[in-house]
Amino acid sequence: MSLLEVRGLTFSYGDRDILRGMDFSAEANTVVSLLGPNGVGKTTLLKCICGINMPSSGSILVDGDDILGLPPREFARRVAYVPQNAGTSRTTVFDTVLIGRKPHMQWAMGDSDMDAAWDAITALGLEGIALKNTDEISGGEFQKVHIARALVQDPRLLVLDEPSSSLDIANQHRIMRTVSSLAKGRGLCTVMTMHDINLASRYSDVFVFVKDGRIHSCGGQETITPETIREVYGMETEVIEHRGRRVVLPGGDDDL
């Protein structure tokens, strides 16, 4: 049984079908990238998986349990979500991370909650800024804070919306290395939307290409082909192998 199973998922806005019968699965210790151009349904699919949107039909199973019918507190113990643009505040890094323990807290915060928050801060290398307010830190640090907050929920499924957006190239790779190592080290399944295919290729295990509200293809490195890029993105490319990973090179200017 896969950690994550999406079965026959559909979603509509009024009479407009956005997602049409989506099916895919993913194991623990894997990073899944949802790929495709703007407007094809990636973000809608992500929001269905993390409980923001309620599908019209279908099911989402985590460890065999349909999570769509779970109470919010129990849902938050299974699935943690890191948005693309979270607002800063005058709250310290430590307190921001600690908020993630809310699904596990009883009447009051306990020592185990404090320990979990500090463990997540340490795992993300944030010890040196733990007492700073989140509006005083860099964009890369801020992204790590929200990943840490998601981790203290102790989820089985970690969901991220464009985790590398608005970051410089060095921080993009730092964040992606962190996401990949956490998935492997904690036995998580991580699902994220991505625009950069090459960044996804370097740090992901499973690639779900979305086209017109349907899954065009799903699999490992073998799914990244010039044919797939042409059919999904409408552009000509060359795909080469580099250190066991596929790299997509754009075609001529006439194809862009």
C-alpha positions in Angstrom: 0.0 0.0 0.0 1.3 3.4 -1.0 1.5 6.2 1.6 -0.4 8.5 -0.7 -3.2 7.4 -3.1 -5.2 9.8 -5.2 -8.2 8.0 -6.7 -10.5 9.4 -9.4 -10.2 13.0 -8.1 -12.4 15.6 -9.8 -13.0 19.2 -8.9 -15.2 21.9 -10.4 -15.9 25.6 -10.0 -19.6 25.8 -10.8 -20.1 24.2 -14.2 -16.4 24.4 -15.0 -14.4 21.2 -14.6 -10.9 21.9 -13.3 -9.7 18.4 -12.4 -10.9 15.4 -14.3 -10.5 11.9 -12.8 -6.9 12.2 -11.5 -5.2 9.0 -10.3 -1.7 8.6 -8.9 0.1 7.2 -5.9 3.4 7.8 -4.1 5.5 5.9 -1.4 7.1 7.1 1.8 10.6 8.5 1.5 9.7 10.2 -1.9 9.4 13.7 -3.2 6.7 14.2 -5.8 6.7 17.2 -8.1 3.5 18.4 -9.8 4.6 19.9 -13.2 2.9 21.8 -16.0 2.2 25.4 -17.2 0.0 27.9 -15.4 -3.7 27.2 -15.3 -3.7 23.4 -15.9 -4.8 22.4 -12.4 -1.6 21.9 -10.4 -2.4 24.3 -7.6 -6.0 23.1 -7.5 -4.8 19.5 -7.1 -2.4 20.6 -4.4 -5.2 22.4 -2.5 -7.4 19.3 -2.7 -4.6 17.2 -1.3 -4.0 19.6 1.6 -7.7 20.1 2.4 -8.2 23.7 1.2 -10.5 22.6 -1.7 -13.1 19.9 -1.4 -13.1 17.6 -4.4 -16.4 17.0 -6.3 -15.7 13.3 -6.3 -12.8 10.8 -5.7 -10.7 10.1 -2.6 -7.3 10.9 -1.1 -5.8 8.2 1.0 -2.9 8.5 3.4 -1.7 5.2 4.8 -5.0 3.7 3.6 -7.3 6.2 5.3 -9.5 8.6 3.3 -8.4 11.9 4.8 -11.2 14.0 3.3 -13.6 13.0 6.0 -11.3 13.5 8.9 -11.9 16.1 11.6 -9.5 19.1 11.2 -7.4 18.2 14.2 -6.8 14.7 12.9 -6.3 15.9 9.3 -3.5 18.2 10.6 -1.8 15.2 12.2 -1.6 13.5 8.8 -1.0 16.4 6.4 1.1 19.6 6.8 1.0 22.4 4.3 3.6 25.1 3.5 2.0 27.9 1.4 3.9 29.8 -1.2 3.6 33.2 0.4 3.0 33.3 4.2 2.9 36.6 5.9 5.6 37.7 8.4 4.8 39.0 11.9 6.5 40.1 15.1 6.3 36.5 16.3 9.7 34.9 17.0 10.9 32.0 14.9 10.6 29.6 17.9 7.0 30.6 18.6 6.1 30.4 14.9 7.4 26.9 14.7 5.7 26.0 18.0 2.3 26.9 16.5 2.7 23.8 14.4 2.2 21.6 17.5 -1.4 22.8 18.0 -2.9 19.5 16.6 -1.0 17.5 19.2 -1.4 19.9 22.2 -3.8 18.9 25.0 -5.0 21.6 27.5 -1.7 23.4 27.4 1.7 23.3 25.9 3.9 20.6 27.3 7.6 19.9 27.4 7.2 17.4 24.5 5.8 20.3 22.4 8.7 22.5 23.2 11.2 19.7 22.5 9.5 19.0 19.2 9.7 22.6 18.1 13.4 22.8 19.1 14.2 19.6 17.2 12.6 21.0 14.1 14.5 24.2 14.4 17.7 22.3 14.8 16.9 20.1 11.8 16.5 23.2 9.6 19.6 24.9 11.0 17.7 27.8 12.5 19.2 27.7 16.0 21.0 31.0 15.6 17.8 33.0 14.7 15.3 31.2 17.0 14.6 34.3 19.0 14.4 36.7 16.1 11.1 37.9 14.8 10.1 36.4 11.4 10.0 39.9 9.9 13.7 40.3 10.6 15.0 37.3 8.7 15.8 36.5 5.0 13.5 34.9 2.5 15.4 31.6 2.6 15.3 31.5 6.4 11.6 32.4 6.4 10.9 29.4 4.1 12.8 27.1 6.4 10.8 28.4 9.4 7.5 27.4 7.7 8.9 24.0 6.8 9.9 23.6 10.4 6.5 24.6 11.5 5.0 21.9 9.2 7.4 19.3 10.5 6.4 19.7 14.1 2.9 18.6 13.1 4.6 15.2 12.7 2.7 14.6 9.5 2.9 11.6 7.1 2.4 13.9 4.1 4.1 17.2 3.5 2.6 19.5 0.9 4.5 22.5 -0.5 3.3 25.2 -2.9 6.3 26.3 -5.0 8.9 26.0 -2.2 11.7 27.6 -4.2 9.8 30.6 -5.6 11.1 34.1 -5.0 14.5 32.7 -3.8 17.9 33.3 -5.3 19.5 30.3 -6.9 21.7 29.4 -3.9 18.6 29.4 -1.6 16.6 27.4 -4.1 19.1 24.6 -3.9 19.4 24.8 -0.1 15.6 24.6 0.3 15.3 21.7 -2.1 18.2 19.8 -0.5 16.4 20.3 2.8 13.1 19.1 1.5 14.6 16.0 -0.1 16.7 15.0 3.0 13.7 15.5 5.3 11.5 13.2 3.2 14.2 10.5 3.2 15.2 11.0 6.8 11.7 11.1 8.3 9.9 8.6 6.1 7.6 11.3 4.6 5.9 11.6 1.3 6.4 15.2 0.0 4.2 16.6 -2.7 5.0 20.0 -4.2 4.1 22.2 -7.2 7.1 23.3 -9.3 7.7 25.5 -12.3 11.4 24.7 -12.8 11.6 21.2 -14.3 15.4 21.0 -13.9 15.2 21.9 -10.2 12.4 19.3 -9.8 14.5 16.7 -11.7 17.5 17.1 -9.4 15.6 16.8 -6.1 12.4 14.8 -6.9 11.7 11.1 -7.3 8.3 11.2 -8.9 7.1 13.6 -11.6 3.4 14.2 -12.2 2.8 16.2 -15.5 -0.6 17.9 -15.5 -2.4 19.0 -18.7 -5.9 20.4 -19.0 -7.0 19.1 -15.6 -5.7 15.6 -16.2 -2.6 13.7 -15.5 -0.6 13.5 -18.7 2.1 11.2 -17.3 3.5 10.1 -14.0 6.7 8.3 -13.1 10.4 8.6 -12.6 13.1 10.2 -14.6 11.9 8.3 -17.7 8.9 10.6 -17.9 11.0 13.7 -18.6 11.2 13.5 -22.4 11.1 15.9 -25.3 7.7 14.4 -26.3 6.3 15.0 -22.8 7.6 18.6 -22.7 6.2 19.3 -26.2 2.7 17.9 -25.4 2.5 19.5 -21.9 4.2 22.9 -22.5 4.0 23.2 -26.3 7.7 23.8 -26.8 10.6 21.9 -28.4 13.4 20.9 -26.1 16.4 18.6 -25.9 16.7 16.3 -22.8 20.2 15.1 -21.8 21.5 12.9 -18.9 23.7 14.4 -16.3 24.8 12.4 -13.2 21.8 10.1 -13.5 19.3 13.0 -13.8 17.6 14.4 -16.8 18.2 18.1 -17.8 15.9 20.0 -20.1 17.5 22.4 -22.6 15.2 24.8 -24.5 15.0 24.6 -28.3 15.6 27.5 -30.7 14.2 31.0 -30.2 11.3 30.2 -32.6 10.0 27.5 -30.1 9.9 29.9 -27.1 
